[in-house]
Amino acid sequence: MAQVRCPYCHEYIDRAEFAAHEAAHRKSRPDGQQTDYATLPEEEREDGDLEGVPQVYVHRKCGVATGMPEEIIRSYLKNPYMYMADATFCCGCRKHVPFRDCNWVETGEDLQTYTDRLRAAKPDMKPKGCLAAIAFIGAGLIGIVATLC
């Protein structure tokens, strides 16, 4: 039977069982976040020191600081197009908010400008055409980033 690699847990799942498997990862937690978020497999993530890489942001509307999980940071550093919805979870508002409404604590830069800069440095990774969009949607990469509250 054909298998697909889950973008959440990175296990190989029978294609016929994948929808139910994915639904379990995307189930909402009491705090409003999904149970799991898509990341690159560990062996594909950015490696090395994260010194100088921002990891905590503040949503300007509510003023609450939220931490970004390391596995998500290492995934978007490797592929800045991975999270295309340009939104992240706010622990204060308990919902996903636009990148442009949040600033990194470490640098003061808003998350949208930061992400745009990362993307500009890797234009060859930009998804192209309908097939690329389908691949992102089909893999469950909805583009909303998880956080540590």
DSSP file (Angstrom, degrees, kcal/mol; ACC not computed):
  #  RESIDUE AA STRUCTURE BP1 BP2  ACC     N-H-->O    O-->H-N    N-H-->O    O-->H-N    TCO  KAPPA ALPHA  PHI   PSI    X-CA   Y-CA   Z-CA
    1    1 A M              0   0    0      0, 0.0     2,-0.1     0, 0.0     0, 0.0   0.000 360.0 360.0 360.0 143.0    0.0    0.0    0.0
    2    2 A A        -     0   0    0     12,-0.1    13,-2.9     1,-0.0    14,-0.3  -0.398 360.0-159.9 -68.9 141.7    1.2    3.5   -0.8
    3    3 A Q  E     -A   14   0A   0     11,-0.3     2,-0.3    12,-0.1    11,-0.2  -0.889   8.7-157.7-123.4 155.1    2.5    5.6    2.1
    4    4 A V  E     -A   13   0A   0      9,-2.7     9,-3.1    -2,-0.3     2,-0.6  -0.941  25.4-115.2-126.3 151.6    3.0    9.3    2.7
    5    5 A R  E     -A   12   0A   0     -2,-0.3     7,-0.2     7,-0.2     6,-0.1  -0.774  31.1-125.3 -89.8 125.6    5.3   10.9    5.3
    6    6 A C     >  -     0   0    0      5,-2.9     4,-1.4    -2,-0.6   134,-0.1  -0.508   7.9-147.9 -69.5 128.0    3.4   12.9    7.9
    7    7 A P  T  4 S+     0   0    0      0, 0.0    32,-2.5     0, 0.0    -1,-0.1   0.512  95.2  48.4 -75.4  -2.5    4.6   16.5    8.1
    8    8 A Y  T  4 S+     0   0    0     30,-0.2    29,-0.2     3,-0.1   132,-0.0   0.868 131.2   9.5 -99.5 -56.5    3.8   16.6   11.8
    9    9 A C  T  4 S-     0   0    0      2,-0.1     3,-0.1    27,-0.1    29,-0.0   0.561  90.3-132.7-103.9 -12.2    5.3   13.4   13.3
   10   10 A H     <  +     0   0    0     -4,-1.4     2,-0.2     1,-0.3    -5,-0.0   0.615  58.2 137.4  69.3  15.9    7.3   12.4   10.2
   11   11 A E        -     0   0    0     -6,-0.1    -5,-2.9     1,-0.0     2,-0.5  -0.559  61.9-108.9 -83.1 156.6    6.2    8.8   10.3
   12   12 A Y  E     -A    5   0A   0     -7,-0.2     2,-0.4    -2,-0.2    -7,-0.2  -0.792  41.2-171.8 -88.8 126.3    5.2    7.0    7.2
   13   13 A I  E     -A    4   0A   0     -9,-3.1    -9,-2.7    -2,-0.5     5,-0.1  -0.924  31.3-101.6-122.5 140.0    1.4    6.4    7.1
   14   14 A D  E >>  -A    3   0A   0     -2,-0.4     3,-1.6   -11,-0.2     4,-0.8  -0.391  33.4-126.3 -58.0 134.4   -0.7    4.4    4.7
   15   15 A R  G >4 S+     0   0    0    -13,-2.9     3,-1.0     1,-0.3     4,-0.5   0.861 108.8  57.1 -53.7 -40.0   -2.4    6.9    2.3
   16   16 A A  G 34 S+     0   0    0    -14,-0.3    -1,-0.3     1,-0.2     4,-0.2   0.752 112.8  40.7 -65.3 -23.8   -5.8    5.5    3.1
   17   17 A E  G <> S+     0   0    0     -3,-1.6     4,-2.0     1,-0.1    -1,-0.2   0.444  89.8  93.8-101.2  -2.8   -5.3    6.2    6.8
   18   18 A F  H <X S+     0   0    0     -3,-1.0     4,-3.4    -4,-0.8     5,-0.3   0.880  76.7  57.7 -65.4 -40.5   -3.6    9.6    6.4
   19   19 A A  H  > S+     0   0    0     -4,-0.5     4,-2.2     1,-0.2    -1,-0.2   0.921 111.8  42.2 -57.7 -45.1   -6.7   11.9    6.7
   20   20 A A  H  > S+     0   0    0     -4,-0.2     4,-1.5     2,-0.2    -1,-0.2   0.894 114.8  51.5 -67.7 -39.3   -7.6   10.5   10.1
   21   21 A H  H  X S+     0   0    0     -4,-2.0     4,-1.2     1,-0.2     3,-0.3   0.938 112.1  46.0 -61.6 -47.7   -4.0   10.6   11.2
   22   22 A E  H  X S+     0   0    0     -4,-3.4     4,-2.0     1,-0.2     3,-0.3   0.890 106.5  59.2 -63.8 -40.1   -3.6   14.2   10.1
   23   23 A A  H  X S+     0   0    0     -4,-2.2     4,-0.6    -5,-0.3    -1,-0.2   0.863 101.7  54.8 -58.8 -36.3   -6.9   15.2   11.8
   24   24 A A  H >< S+     0   0    0     -4,-1.5     3,-0.5    -3,-0.3    -1,-0.2   0.888 109.1  47.5 -64.8 -38.3   -5.5   14.0   15.1
   25   25 A H  H 3< S+     0   0    0     -4,-1.2    11,-2.7    -3,-0.3    10,-0.3   0.847 113.9  47.6 -68.5 -34.0   -2.4   16.3   14.7
   26   26 A R  H 3< S+     0   0    0     -4,-2.0    -1,-0.2     9,-0.2    -2,-0.2   0.440  81.2 125.3 -91.1   0.0   -4.6   19.3   13.8
   27   27 A K    <<  -     0   0    0     -4,-0.6     8,-1.9    -3,-0.5     2,-0.2  -0.317  67.7-108.9 -59.9 139.7   -7.1   18.9   16.6
   28   28 A S  B     -B   34   0B   0      6,-0.2     6,-0.2     7,-0.1    -1,-0.1  -0.497  26.6-143.8 -74.9 137.8   -7.5   22.0   18.7
   29   29 A R    >   -     0   0    0      4,-3.7     3,-2.0    -2,-0.2    -1,-0.0  -0.489  34.1 -98.5 -88.5 167.5   -6.1   22.1   22.2
   30   30 A P  T 3  S+     0   0    0      0, 0.0    -1,-0.1     0, 0.0    -2,-0.1   0.794 123.8  58.0 -58.1 -27.7   -7.9   24.0   25.0
   31   31 A D  T 3  S-     0   0    0      2,-0.1     3,-0.1     1,-0.1    -3,-0.0   0.494 121.4-105.0 -83.5  -0.8   -5.5   27.0   24.5
   32   32 A G  S <  S+     0   0    0     -3,-2.0    64,-0.1     1,-0.4     2,-0.1   0.211  83.6 116.1 100.7 -15.6   -6.5   27.4   20.9
   33   33 A Q  S    S-     0   0    0      1,-0.1    -4,-3.7    -5,-0.1    -1,-0.4  -0.412  72.1-101.3 -80.7 162.0   -3.4   25.9   19.2
   34   34 A Q  B     -B   28   0B   0     -6,-0.2    -6,-0.2     1,-0.1    -8,-0.2  -0.407  32.0-113.5 -70.8 160.0   -3.4   22.7   17.2
   35   35 A T  S    S+     0   0    0     -8,-1.9     2,-0.3   -10,-0.3    -9,-0.2   0.920  98.1   1.8 -59.9 -44.1   -2.2   19.6   18.9
   36   36 A D        -     0   0    0    -11,-2.7     2,-0.3    -9,-0.1    -1,-0.2  -0.944  68.5-144.2-139.9 159.9    0.9   19.6   16.5
   37   37 A Y        -     0   0    0     -2,-0.3   104,-0.1   -29,-0.2     2,-0.1  -0.938  32.4 -96.9-125.3 151.0    2.2   21.8   13.7
   38   38 A A        +     0   0    0     -2,-0.3     2,-0.3   102,-0.3   -30,-0.2  -0.375  48.5 164.6 -65.5 140.2    4.0   20.8   10.6
   39   39 A T        -     0   0    0    -32,-2.5    33,-0.1    -2,-0.1   -29,-0.1  -0.922  42.6 -92.0-142.5 167.8    7.8   21.0   10.6
   40   40 A L        -     0   0    0     31,-0.4     5,-0.1    -2,-0.3    35,-0.1  -0.540  57.3 -89.8 -73.9 152.3   10.6   19.7    8.4
   41   41 A P    >>  -     0   0    0      0, 0.0     3,-2.4     0, 0.0     4,-0.9  -0.329  43.4-107.2 -57.9 149.7   11.9   16.3    9.5
   42   42 A E  G >4 S+     0   0    0      1,-0.3     3,-0.8     2,-0.2    -2,-0.1   0.846 119.4  56.1 -50.8 -40.7   14.8   16.7   12.0
   43   43 A E  G 34 S+     0   0    0      1,-0.2    -1,-0.3     4,-0.0     4,-0.1   0.643 109.9  46.7 -70.4 -13.2   17.4   15.7    9.4
   44   44 A E  G <4 S+     0   0    0     -3,-2.4    -1,-0.2     2,-0.1    -2,-0.2   0.535  91.4 102.0-103.0  -9.8   16.2   18.4    7.0
   45   45 A R  S << S-     0   0    0     -4,-0.9    30,-0.2    -3,-0.8     2,-0.1  -0.262  87.4 -85.1 -73.1 160.4   16.0   21.3    9.5
   46   46 A E        -     0   0    0     28,-2.3     2,-0.2    27,-0.1    -1,-0.1  -0.428  51.5-159.2 -59.8 133.6   18.6   24.1    9.9
   47   47 A D        +     0   0    0     -2,-0.1     2,-0.1    -3,-0.1    -1,-0.0  -0.582  41.0  55.6-110.0 178.6   21.4   22.9   12.1
   48   48 A G  S    S-     0   0    0     -2,-0.2     2,-0.1     2,-0.0    -2,-0.0  -0.370  91.6 -20.4  95.6-176.0   23.9   24.8   14.1
   49   49 A D        -     0   0    0      1,-0.1    -2,-0.0    -2,-0.1     0, 0.0  -0.392  40.4-155.0 -70.9 139.5   23.8   27.5   16.7
   50   50 A L    >   +     0   0    0     -2,-0.1     3,-2.4     2,-0.1    -1,-0.1   0.191  44.9 142.2 -98.2  15.0   20.7   29.6   17.0
   51   51 A E  T 3  S+     0   0    0      1,-0.3    -2,-0.0     3,-0.0     0, 0.0  -0.365  74.2  15.1 -55.8 128.2   22.7   32.5   18.6
   52   52 A G  T 3  S+     0   0    0      1,-0.3    -1,-0.3    -2,-0.1    -2,-0.1   0.351  95.9 121.0  86.5  -6.2   21.3   35.7   17.2
   53   53 A V    <   -     0   0    0     -3,-2.4    -1,-0.3     1,-0.0    -3,-0.0  -0.812  67.9-120.5 -91.2 122.0   18.1   34.1   15.9
   54   54 A P        +     0   0    0      0, 0.0     3,-0.1     0, 0.0    50,-0.0  -0.309  37.4 168.8 -63.9 145.2   15.1   35.7   17.5
   55   55 A Q        +     0   0    0      1,-0.2    13,-3.1    12,-0.0     2,-0.4   0.467  55.2  58.1-135.7  -9.2   12.9   33.3   19.4
   56   56 A V  E     -C   67   0C   0     11,-0.2    49,-3.2     9,-0.0    50,-0.6  -0.993  59.2-176.6-130.6 133.9   10.3   35.3   21.4
   57   57 A Y  E     -CD  66 104C   0      9,-2.7     9,-3.1    -2,-0.4     2,-0.4  -0.898  17.1-139.0-129.0 159.4    7.8   37.8   20.0
   58   58 A V  E     -CD  65 103C   0     45,-2.9    45,-2.3    -2,-0.3     2,-0.7  -0.965  15.2-134.9-118.4 131.2    5.2   40.2   21.4
   59   59 A H  E  >  - D   0 102C   0      5,-1.8     4,-3.1    -2,-0.4     3,-0.5  -0.768  17.0-147.5 -80.9 118.4    1.8   40.7   20.0
   60   60 A R  T  4 S+     0   0    0     41,-2.3    -1,-0.2    -2,-0.7    42,-0.1   0.802  90.7  60.2 -61.6 -30.4    1.4   44.5   20.0
   61   61 A K  T  4 S+     0   0    0     40,-0.4    -1,-0.2     1,-0.2    41,-0.1   0.910 124.1  15.9 -65.8 -42.5   -2.3   44.4   20.5
   62   62 A C  T  4 S-     0   0    0     -3,-0.5    -2,-0.2     2,-0.1    -1,-0.2   0.630  92.9-131.6-109.0 -17.0   -2.2   42.5   23.9
   63   63 A G     <  +     0   0    0     -4,-3.1     2,-0.3     1,-0.3    -3,-0.1   0.555  55.6 142.4  79.7   7.8    1.5   42.9   24.9
   64   64 A V        -     0   0    0     -5,-0.4    -5,-1.8     1,-0.0     2,-0.3  -0.671  46.3-133.6 -88.3 135.7    2.0   39.2   25.7
   65   65 A A  E     -C   58   0C   0     -2,-0.3     2,-0.4    -7,-0.2    -7,-0.2  -0.664  22.1-169.9 -86.1 141.4    5.3   37.6   24.8
   66   66 A T  E     -C   57   0C   0     -9,-3.1    -9,-2.7    -2,-0.3     2,-0.3  -0.995  14.8-134.4-133.7 136.8    5.2   34.2   23.1
   67   67 A G  E     -CE  56 148C   0     81,-2.0    81,-4.4    -2,-0.4   -11,-0.2  -0.729  13.3-136.0 -93.9 141.1    8.1   31.8   22.5
   68   68 A M        -     0   0    0    -13,-3.1    79,-0.2    -2,-0.3     5,-0.0  -0.825  28.5-114.4 -93.4 127.9    8.6   30.0   19.1
   69   69 A P    >>  -     0   0    0      0, 0.0     4,-2.2     0, 0.0     3,-0.8  -0.318  19.4-124.8 -62.8 143.5    9.5   26.3   19.4
   70   70 A E  H 3> S+     0   0    0      1,-0.2     4,-2.9     2,-0.2     5,-0.2   0.857 108.2  57.9 -58.4 -38.9   13.0   25.4   18.2
   71   71 A E  H 3> S+     0   0    0      1,-0.2     4,-1.0     2,-0.2   -31,-0.4   0.825 109.5  45.6 -65.8 -29.0   11.7   22.8   15.7
   72   72 A I  H <> S+     0   0    0     -3,-0.8     4,-2.7     2,-0.2     5,-0.3   0.897 111.8  51.4 -76.9 -42.2    9.6   25.5   14.0
   73   73 A I  H  X S+     0   0    0     -4,-2.2     4,-2.2     1,-0.2    -2,-0.2   0.947 111.9  46.6 -57.0 -49.4   12.5   28.0   14.0
   74   74 A R  H  X S+     0   0    0     -4,-2.9   -28,-2.3     1,-0.2     4,-1.1   0.803 112.1  52.6 -66.2 -28.4   14.9   25.5   12.4
   75   75 A S  H  X S+     0   0    0     -4,-1.0     4,-2.5    -5,-0.2    -2,-0.2   0.940 112.4  41.7 -71.9 -48.0   12.2   24.5    9.8
   76   76 A Y  H  < S+     0   0    0     -4,-2.7    -2,-0.2     1,-0.2    -1,-0.2   0.793 109.6  58.7 -75.0 -24.4   11.5   28.1    8.6
   77   77 A L  H  < S+     0   0    0     -4,-2.2    -1,-0.2    -5,-0.3    -2,-0.2   0.892 112.6  41.1 -65.4 -36.6   15.2   29.0    8.6
   78   78 A K  H  < S+     0   0    0     -4,-1.1    -2,-0.2     1,-0.3    -1,-0.2   0.908 136.6  15.5 -74.2 -43.5   15.7   26.1    6.2
   79   79 A N    ><  -     0   0    0     -4,-2.5     3,-2.0    -5,-0.1    -1,-0.3  -0.805  63.9-175.8-135.2  92.5   12.6   26.9    4.2
   80   80 A P  T 3  S+     0   0    0      0, 0.0     3,-0.2     0, 0.0    39,-0.2   0.554  84.2  61.9 -68.4  -5.1   11.2   30.3    4.8
   81   81 A Y  T 3  S+     0   0    0      1,-0.2     3,-0.2    37,-0.1    -5,-0.1   0.406  76.1  94.5 -94.8   1.5    8.2   29.5    2.5
   82   82 A M  S <  S+     0   0    0     -3,-2.0     2,-0.9     1,-0.2    61,-0.2   0.873  83.7  47.1 -63.8 -39.0    7.0   26.7    4.7
   83   83 A Y    >   +     0   0    0     -4,-0.3     3,-0.9    -3,-0.2    -1,-0.2  -0.761  68.8 167.9-107.4  86.2    4.5   28.7    6.7
   84   84 A M  T 3   +     0   0    0     -2,-0.9    59,-0.2    57,-0.3    -1,-0.1   0.574  61.2  73.5 -82.6 -11.3    2.7   30.6    4.0
   85   85 A A  T 3  S-     0   0    0      2,-0.1    -1,-0.2    57,-0.0    14,-0.1   0.652  90.0-140.4 -77.4 -12.1   -0.3   32.0    5.9
   86   86 A D    <   +     0   0    0     -3,-0.9    13,-2.5    57,-0.3    14,-0.3   0.915  60.0 117.2  53.3  48.2    2.0   34.5    7.6
   87   87 A A  E     -Gh  98 144D   0     56,-1.0    58,-1.9    11,-0.3     2,-0.3  -0.965  41.5-170.2-140.7 156.0    0.3   34.1   11.0
   88   88 A T  E     -Gh  97 145D   0      9,-2.7     9,-3.4    -2,-0.3     2,-0.3  -0.938  32.0 -91.8-143.6 164.1    1.4   32.8   14.4
   89   89 A F  E     -G   96   0D   0     56,-1.3     2,-0.6    -2,-0.3     7,-0.2  -0.605  28.4-152.3 -84.1 136.1   -0.2   32.0   17.7
   90   90 A C  E  >> -G   95   0D   0      5,-2.6     4,-1.8    -2,-0.3     5,-0.9  -0.938   3.6-158.4-105.9 121.2   -0.6   34.6   20.4
   91   91 A C  T  45S+     0   0    0     -2,-0.6    -1,-0.1     1,-0.2   -26,-0.1   0.772  92.9  52.2 -69.1 -25.4   -0.6   33.2   23.9
   92   92 A G  T  45S+     0   0    0    -28,-0.2    -1,-0.2     1,-0.1   -27,-0.0   0.931 119.4  31.2 -75.5 -47.0   -2.4   36.3   25.2
   93   93 A C  T  45S-     0   0    0      2,-0.2    -2,-0.2   -29,-0.1    -1,-0.1   0.635  98.9-136.5 -85.3 -15.6   -5.2   36.4   22.7
   94   94 A R  T  <5S+     0   0    0     -4,-1.8     2,-0.3     1,-0.2    -3,-0.2   0.873  71.5  85.0  59.3  40.2   -5.3   32.6   22.4
   95   95 A K  E   <S-G   90   0D   0     -5,-0.9    -5,-2.6    -7,-0.1     2,-0.3  -0.966  88.0 -84.3-156.8 168.4   -5.6   32.7   18.6
   96   96 A H  E     -G   89   0D   0     -2,-0.3    -7,-0.3    -7,-0.2    50,-0.0  -0.623  46.2-174.1 -80.8 138.4   -3.5   33.0   15.5
   97   97 A V  E     -G   88   0D   0     -9,-3.4    -9,-2.7    -2,-0.3     5,-0.1  -0.897  32.3 -84.3-130.8 157.5   -2.6   36.6   14.5
   98   98 A P  E >   -G   87   0D   0      0, 0.0     3,-1.7     0, 0.0   -11,-0.3  -0.307  31.5-125.9 -63.7 143.8   -0.8   38.1   11.5
   99   99 A F  G >  S+     0   0    0    -13,-2.5     3,-2.2     1,-0.3    12,-0.9   0.888 109.4  64.0 -51.3 -41.7    3.0   38.2   11.5
  100  100 A R  G 3  S+     0   0    0    -14,-0.3    -1,-0.3     1,-0.3   -13,-0.1   0.678  95.7  59.0 -63.1 -16.4    2.9   41.9   10.9
  101  101 A D  G <  S+     0   0    0     -3,-1.7   -41,-2.3     9,-0.1   -40,-0.4   0.373  99.5  69.9 -92.5   4.2    1.2   42.5   14.3
  102  102 A C  E <   -D   59   0C   0     -3,-2.2     9,-2.0   -43,-0.2     2,-0.4  -0.929  61.8-158.8-125.9 146.9    4.1   40.9   16.3
  103  103 A N  E     -DF  58 110C   0    -45,-2.3   -45,-2.9    -2,-0.3     7,-0.3  -0.968  26.4-113.1-124.3 141.2    7.6   42.0   17.0
  104  104 A W  E  >  -D   57   0C   0      5,-2.9     4,-2.4    -2,-0.4   -47,-0.3  -0.519  18.3-144.4 -67.0 134.2   10.6   40.0   18.0
  105  105 A V  T  4 S+     0   0    0    -49,-3.2    -1,-0.2    -2,-0.2   -48,-0.1   0.903  98.0  53.1 -63.5 -42.1   11.7   40.8   21.6
  106  106 A E  T  4 S+     0   0    0    -50,-0.6    -1,-0.2     1,-0.2   -49,-0.1   0.799 129.1  11.8 -68.4 -31.0   15.4   40.3   20.7
  107  107 A T  T  4 S-     0   0    0      2,-0.2    -2,-0.2    -3,-0.1    -1,-0.2   0.615  86.2-127.6-123.7 -19.1   15.5   42.7   17.7
  108  108 A G     <  +     0   0    0     -4,-2.4     2,-0.1     1,-0.3    -3,-0.1   0.299  64.2 135.5  82.9 -10.0   12.2   44.8   17.6
  109  109 A E        -     0   0    0     -6,-0.1    -5,-2.9     1,-0.1    -1,-0.3  -0.440  60.5-113.7 -72.5 142.3   11.6   43.7   14.0
  110  110 A D  B  >  -F  103   0C   0     -7,-0.3     4,-2.2    -2,-0.1    -7,-0.3  -0.485  23.1-119.9 -75.4 151.8    8.1   42.7   13.1
  111  111 A L  H  > S+     0   0    0     -9,-2.0     4,-2.6   -12,-0.9   -11,-0.2   0.803 109.9  55.7 -63.8 -31.5    7.7   39.0   12.1
  112  112 A Q  H  > S+     0   0    0    -13,-0.4     4,-2.8   -10,-0.3    -1,-0.2   0.936 109.3  45.5 -68.5 -44.8    6.5   39.8    8.6
  113  113 A T  H  > S+     0   0    0      2,-0.2     4,-2.1     1,-0.2    -2,-0.2   0.917 114.6  49.7 -62.3 -42.9    9.5   41.9    7.7
  114  114 A Y  H  X S+     0   0    0     -4,-2.2     4,-2.2     2,-0.2    -2,-0.2   0.934 113.1  45.6 -59.6 -48.6   11.8   39.2    9.2
  115  115 A T  H  X S+     0   0    0     -4,-2.6     4,-2.6     1,-0.2    -2,-0.2   0.906 111.1  52.6 -64.8 -42.0   10.1   36.5    7.2
  116  116 A D  H  X S+     0   0    0     -4,-2.8     4,-2.4     1,-0.2    -1,-0.2   0.886 109.2  50.7 -60.3 -38.5   10.1   38.5    4.0
  117  117 A R  H  X S+     0   0    0     -4,-2.1     4,-1.3     2,-0.2    -2,-0.2   0.916 110.2  48.6 -66.1 -43.2   13.8   39.1    4.4
  118  118 A L  H  < S+     0   0    0     -4,-2.2     4,-0.5     1,-0.2     3,-0.3   0.912 112.8  48.8 -61.6 -42.0   14.4   35.3    4.9
  119  119 A R  H >< S+     0   0    0     -4,-2.6     3,-1.4     1,-0.2    -2,-0.2   0.894 105.9  56.3 -65.6 -40.1   12.4   34.6    1.8
  120  120 A A  H 3< S+     0   0    0     -4,-2.4    -1,-0.2     1,-0.3    -2,-0.2   0.809 103.7  55.5 -62.3 -28.6   14.2   37.1   -0.3
  121  121 A A  T 3< S+     0   0    0     -4,-1.3    -1,-0.3    -3,-0.3    -2,-0.2   0.633 115.7  37.4 -78.0 -13.6   17.5   35.3    0.6
  122  122 A K    X   +     0   0    0     -3,-1.4     3,-1.7    -4,-0.5     4,-0.3  -0.417  64.6 152.1-134.5  59.1   16.1   32.0   -0.8
  123  123 A P  G >   +     0   0    0      0, 0.0     3,-1.4     0, 0.0    -1,-0.1   0.779  69.2  67.8 -63.6 -25.2   14.0   32.9   -3.9
  124  124 A D  G 3  S+     0   0    0      1,-0.3    -2,-0.0    -3,-0.1    -3,-0.0   0.678  94.8  57.7 -67.7 -16.3   14.7   29.5   -5.4
  125  125 A M  G <  S+     0   0    0     -3,-1.7    -1,-0.3    -6,-0.2   -44,-0.1   0.527  76.7 119.0 -90.5  -6.7   12.6   27.8   -2.6
  126  126 A K  S <  S-     0   0    0     -3,-1.4     6,-0.0    -4,-0.3   -47,-0.0  -0.393  73.7-111.7 -63.3 129.5    9.5   29.8   -3.5
  127  127 A P        -     0   0    0      0, 0.0     2,-0.5     0, 0.0    -1,-0.1  -0.330  33.7-147.8 -60.5 143.1    6.6   27.5   -4.5
  128  128 A K     >  -     0   0    0     -3,-0.1     4,-1.1     2,-0.0     3,-0.1  -0.959  43.0 -26.5-121.2 129.8    5.7   27.9   -8.1
  129  129 A G  H  > S-     0   0    0     -2,-0.5     4,-1.5     1,-0.2     3,-0.2   0.077  94.1 -49.1  70.7-176.9    2.3   27.4   -9.7
  130  130 A C  H  > S+     0   0    0      1,-0.2     4,-2.6     2,-0.2     5,-0.2   0.848 129.8  59.5 -64.9 -38.0   -0.8   25.5   -8.7
  131  131 A L  H  > S+     0   0    0      1,-0.2     4,-2.3     2,-0.2    -1,-0.2   0.884 104.8  50.4 -63.0 -37.1    1.1   22.2   -8.1
  132  132 A A  H  X S+     0   0    0     -4,-1.1     4,-2.2    -3,-0.2    -1,-0.2   0.921 110.9  48.8 -65.5 -42.6    3.2   23.8   -5.4
  133  133 A A  H  X S+     0   0    0     -4,-1.5     4,-2.6     1,-0.2     5,-0.2   0.909 111.7  49.3 -63.4 -41.4    0.2   25.3   -3.7
  134  134 A I  H  X S+     0   0    0     -4,-2.6     4,-3.6     1,-0.2     5,-0.3   0.899 108.5  53.8 -64.2 -39.8   -1.5   21.9   -3.8
  135  135 A A  H  X S+     0   0    0     -4,-2.3     4,-1.7    -5,-0.2     6,-0.2   0.916 111.0  45.8 -61.5 -42.9    1.6   20.2   -2.4
  136  136 A F  H  <>S+     0   0    0     -4,-2.2     5,-2.4     2,-0.2     4,-0.3   0.942 118.3  41.7 -65.3 -46.8    1.6   22.7    0.6
  137  137 A I  H ><5S+     0   0    0     -4,-2.6     3,-1.5     1,-0.2    -2,-0.2   0.929 114.1  52.2 -66.6 -44.6   -2.1   22.2    1.2
  138  138 A G  H 3<5S+     0   0    0     -4,-3.6    -1,-0.2     1,-0.3    -2,-0.2   0.805 107.6  52.3 -62.4 -30.5   -2.0   18.5    0.6
  139  139 A A  T 3<5S-     0   0    0     -4,-1.7    -1,-0.3    -5,-0.3    -2,-0.2   0.510 116.7-114.3 -84.1  -3.9    0.8   18.1    3.1
  140  140 A G  T < 5 +     0   0    0     -3,-1.5     2,-1.9    -4,-0.3  -102,-0.3   0.670  66.5 146.9  81.8  15.8   -1.2   20.0    5.7
  141  141 A L      < +     0   0    0     -5,-2.4   -57,-0.3    -6,-0.2    -1,-0.2  -0.572  13.2 166.3 -86.7  79.1    1.3   22.9    5.8
  142  142 A I        -     0   0    0     -2,-1.9    -1,-0.2     2,-0.1     3,-0.1   0.608  47.9-119.9 -76.1 -10.8   -1.3   25.5    6.4
  143  143 A G        +     0   0    0      1,-0.3   -56,-1.0   -61,-0.2     2,-0.5   0.662  68.9 127.8  86.9  15.4    1.2   28.1    7.3
  144  144 A I  E     -h   87   0D   0    -58,-0.1     2,-0.3   -59,-0.1    -1,-0.3  -0.927  51.8-136.2-108.4 129.5    0.2   28.9   10.9
  145  145 A V  E     -h   88   0D   0    -58,-1.9   -56,-1.3    -2,-0.5     2,-0.1  -0.625   8.8-135.2 -92.1 138.3    3.1   28.7   13.4
  146  146 A A        -     0   0    0     -2,-0.3     2,-0.3  -108,-0.2    -1,-0.1  -0.417  23.9-163.1 -82.0 162.7    2.8   27.1   16.8
  147  147 A T        -     0   0    0    -79,-0.2     2,-0.6    -2,-0.1   -79,-0.2  -0.914  23.8-110.5-143.4 168.5    4.2   28.7   19.9
  148  148 A L  B      E   67   0C   0    -81,-4.4   -81,-2.0    -2,-0.3   -57,-0.1  -0.917 360.0 360.0-103.7 116.1    5.2   28.0   23.5
  149  149 A C              0   0    0     -2,-0.6    -1,-0.1   -83,-0.2   -84,-0.0   0.412 360.0 360.0 -99.4 360.0    2.9   29.7   26.0
